[in-house]
């Protein structure tokens, strides 16, 4: 029943842009906080950006001013617009859904983002 499906990953040159999308079920989209994490080879998974159902957002310091997370209510999707991409942004990006009561987490399969010349 619960499914998170990412799309939009790919290869982009430094300074370029990419838009990731995460399709969620209506229930997840309505009640869960949504976010994007990323994991590069040899590193632990880290939070990139998050957004709650009310619209408040939070960003990692490394992406502030470059990335924007948003919700599309008509499509039940969470998007991550990534601008001014750097090689260090290269990672697998995962969509994430979370609620605190009860504590529940769901993860997408991940989509590869590669920033390289």
VOMI-932924 format. One record per atom (N, C-alpha, C, O, CB): x, z, y; residue in one letter. Coordinates in pm, whole numbers, plus 50000, padded with zeros to 5 digits. Atoms other than C-alpha are relative to their C-alpha. Glycine has a CB too. Layout:
XZYA
...
# end
This chain:
500825000049879X
500005000050000X
500865000050126X
500654992050217X
499075012150000X
499114999249885X
502725009950246X
501114989949985X
501814989549884X
500575014350015X
498985010350003X
505014981250330X
500514997250141X
499734995550235X
499444987249937X
499355003749876X
507484974250609X
500844987749972X
501694987949882X
500865011850059X
499315012650023X
508794938750632X
500694995550127X
500034992650227X
499034989249949X
499235004349885X
511594929350870X
500224985049999X
500234978749893X
501345007350004X
499655014149986X
512334894651001X
500744998150131X
500705006750219X
498734991149995X
499345003549875X
514414877951270X
501505001450001X
502144997750099X
499455008250106X
498554998750005X
517944885851159X
500674986549988X
500034976449959X
500405008849885X
499265012350009X
520664860051161X
501355001050066X
501845011950095X
499234988850061X
498695001049938X
523934848551312X
499864995950145X
499154986450178X
500894989949925X
500065003049857X
524414848751688X
501385002250061X
502145010750014X
498945008850070X
498734998549932X
527384844951921X
500005012150092X
498945016150140X
500344987550078X
499934989049903X
528614873952136X
499374996150133X
499584985150183X
501465004450022X
500715002749876X
526494876552449X
498634993949979X
497854992850074X
500814991050085X
501295006050030X
523534860552277X
498915010249977X
499125022249992X
500134991349880X
501184991650020X
520094874152197X
499364997349865X
499494986549808X
498994997750111X
500715001050125X
518044880551888X
498815009450006X
498885020050069X
500925003449879X
501204991750001X
514564894451829X
499605003149857X
499324994049778X
498844993050075X
500414995650131X
513724914751521X
498555004650003X
498085010050103X
500915011449951X
501384995750011X
510184921351404X
499805007749870X
500435004749769X
499044988050007X
500354992150116X
508754946851162X
498495000349987X
497795005850073X
500585014550010X
501445000150025X
505304941051018X
499625012449920X
500235015349817X
499594987149924X
500434987650064X
503504973150922X
498514999749971X
497774991650027X
500345012050089X
501434998550025X
500144983050779X
499355006350123X
500035012650204X
499755008749874X
500724994749884X
497484992851032X
500115015250008X
500275020750116X
498544995849995X
499914985450002X
497585029350923X
501375004750048X
501465013750131X
499735005349858X
498654996549959X
501355031550959X
500194997550149X
500735005950220X
501034992049919X
499825003749861X
501295013851292X
499285009750094X
499795012950201X
499514985950022X
500804991449913X
498605036651433X
500545014350008X
500555020150116X
498585000349950X
499714985750004X
499875070851325X
501485003749989X
501845015250013X
499295005949886X
498594996950021X
503615068351257X
500854996550121X
500564986950193X
500524992749879X
498945004249909X
506565068551489X
500794989049930X
501044989849810X
500925012150040X
499285011350056X
508465036151438X
501384999150061X
501605003250176X
499224987050023X
498655001249948X
512125028751475X
500824989649928X
500434984349824X
500695013249992X
499025008950061X
515065006851399X
501305007649980X
501815014150072X
500234987550088X
498694994750034X
518195019051224X
500914988549963X
500454977449936X
499915010349884X
499065010150045X
521334999951141X
501145006549922X
501465018249942X
500564991950119X
498894995150080X
524165003650894X
501034988949984X
500734978349929X
499515005049863X
498895009350014X
527504985950911X
500835004149878X
500775015749836X
500874999850129X
499164996750116X
529934984050617X
500935011750028X
501625011950129X
500814987849958X
499144988549985X
531735016950569X
499525010750096X
500215020650118X
501314995650042X
500544990449905X
529535035350817X
498645005149954X
497964998549874X
499884993850140X
501304994550035X
526495057650785X
498914993450085X
499174988050192X
499995015250019X
501135005649928X
523065046150891X
499755007850128X
499785020150128X
498754999949911X
500224993649871X
522345053251258X
498744994950066X
498334983450047X
501204997750090X
501205003649925X
519275053251477X
500384991250118X
501284994550194X
499245012550048X
499795009249888X
519165024051721X
498965002450108X
499315004150225X
499954985549951X
501094998249905X
515775028351886X
498765004849927X
498585001949809X
499714986950075X
501254995250058X
512435045251825X
498894999550103X
499134999550223X
500165014249945X
501175000249913X
508925044151964X
498865007249930X
498605004949812X
499604985450036X
501144993050057X
505945067051911X
498734992350032X
498754982850111X
499915014550053X
501265007249981X
502315056351900X
499554999850146X
498874990550189X
498915006249915X
500354999549860X
501895066952262X
500844991050089X
500514989050206X
500125013950048X
499195009549927X
504625043152370X
501355005050049X
502164997150096X
499254995350114X
498724994749957X
507515066452452X
501124994549913X
500964993049791X
500005015449996X
498885006150071X
510885051752355X
501275008250013X
501425016350104X
500244986050051X
498714993450000X
514355064252275X
501034990249947X
500754982449855X
499975013049915X
498965009450039X
517635045252241X
501335007049978X
501635017050043X
500164989350106X
498624995650014X
521115051352114X
500774996050125X
500504985750186X
500654994049873X
499225002949879X
523635052752398X
500684986349994X
500834979650096X
501055010950021X
499265012550016X
525445022552258X
499164987650028X
499724976850048X
500554999349862X
500865011649981X
522414999752306X
499145000950125X
498414991450155X
499134998049881X
500804998549880X
520805013152623X
500314989050101X
501474985950128X
500235013850064X
499845010949904X
520224985552875X
500114986449937X
500024976350006X
501195002550083X
499875012750069X
520654958652610X
498864997449902X
498424986049885X
501324999549927X
501065001350100X
517974965352347X
498695005750053X
498705015150132X
500405007149869X
501324995249963X
514234970052395X
499095000449879X
498914990249812X
499394991350111X
500954998750110X
511814983352134X
498594999850057X
498345005450164X
500265013149918X
501375001149952X
508114975652168X
499034998949883X
499424995549772X
499854988150094X
501085001450098X
504804975951981X
499074988850041X
498734987350158X
499225013249985X
500995010549978X
502474946251946X
498745004449926X
498655002949804X
500514985949950X
501204994450062X
499044961551884X
499154989449929X
498494992549829X
499175006950105X
500805010650059X
497394928251804X
500524995849864X
499754991649777X
499954988150092X
499385004650123X
499844920451525X
500485011249908X
501005008449800X
501144991150033X
499484988650077X
500684955451398X
501484998449969X
501925000149855X
499205001849870X
498565001850016X
504354948551452X
500775008150102X
500295011050212X
500364985250012X
499054993749911X
507284966551606X
501174990550017X
501724985549919X
500465013949946X
498965009749971X
509874944851776X
501225006650061X
501125017050127X
499464989250092X
498764995749937X
513464949551879X
500654987950063X
501194979349994X
500965006949897X
499355010749926X
514694926052148X
501435004250028X
501675014450092X
499244996750132X
498594996849986X
518484925552142X
500674989650087X
500734977850052X
500695000949862X
499315008749907X
520344910752437X
501445004250015X
501825015349978X
499295000050136X
498584997349977X
524014908752530X
500665005649875X
501375015749881X
500175009750116X
499524995150128X
524934912752166X
501535000049993X
502194991150047X
499434991749886X
498574998250018X
528424924552074X
500344999749851X
499485002449768X
500475013250064X
499615000050141X
530404921051750X
499725013549932X
499395013749813X
501484996749987X
500254986950058X
530004958551695X
498535002649970X
498205012749908X
500515010650092X
501404999050036X
526244953251672X
499734994549860X
498634996049807X
499144992550101X
500155005650133X
526814935851339X
499685010949899X
500425020749886X
501284992549958X
500454990050096X
524944955151070X
498744995049932X
498164984849971X
499745013650069X
501335002050055X
521944955350844X
499065008950079X
499295020950093X
499955003149847X
500974992749920X
518964965751054X
498775003049916X
498214994249851X
499634992050127X
501124995350081X
516194986050892X
498865004950087X
499075012650180X
500455011049906X
501204994549939X
512664992251009X
499685013449934X
499865015049814X
498804990149987X
500274986550048X
511605028650974X
498695005350057X
498385003150174X
501165009450036X
501244993549958X
508315047450989X
500045014649962X
500495018149853X
498764993049938X
499904985650023X
507985085151017X
498815007550058X
498345004550168X
501285005450060X
500924990049948X
505405112651051X
500535013749961X
501215015149859X
498564997849948X
499494986650024X
506125149851069X
499065008749917X
499515017949849X
500275006850131X
500994992050072X
502895163750920X
499084990849920X
498194984549977X
499195008750098X
498844994650072X
503355159150634X
501234991550026X
501124980250073X
499715000849849X
498775007449979X
506975148750651X
500054988049905X
500104989649783X
501235009049979X
500045012350078X
506975112550536X
500844989350068X
500784987650190X
498554995249982X
499165010849949X
509415083850576X
499864987649914X
499784988449791X
501485004450007X
500015012750069X
509225047150486X
501054990950062X
501324991550181X
498604993550007X
498935009049957X
511925020650506X
499714985749957X
499174983249850X
501355004549944X
500035013950037X
511984983050512X
501234996449919X
502125004749900X
499894991350122X
498895004550083X
514384962550302X
501274997050079X
502364996850022X
499594987849923X
498865002849914X
516644954450595X
500174985250027X
499814976849944X
501255005449939X
499695013849964X
517674922750775X
501394999750063X
501725008150147X
498934994250097X
498625000849955X
521244911950844X
500104994050139X
499524983450167X
500834991849902X
499665005249868X
522424907451202X
501514998850008X
502235008649989X
499445009250114X
498575002549989X
525834891751248X
500314994050136X
499764983650173X
500494990649887X
499605004749868X
527414887751591X
501454995549991X
502365003849978X
499825011250110X
498665005650020X
530414864751568X
500094986150060X
499094978950070X
500354999749851X
499765013449952X
531974833551714X
500234990449884X
500464978549905X
501194999850094X
# end
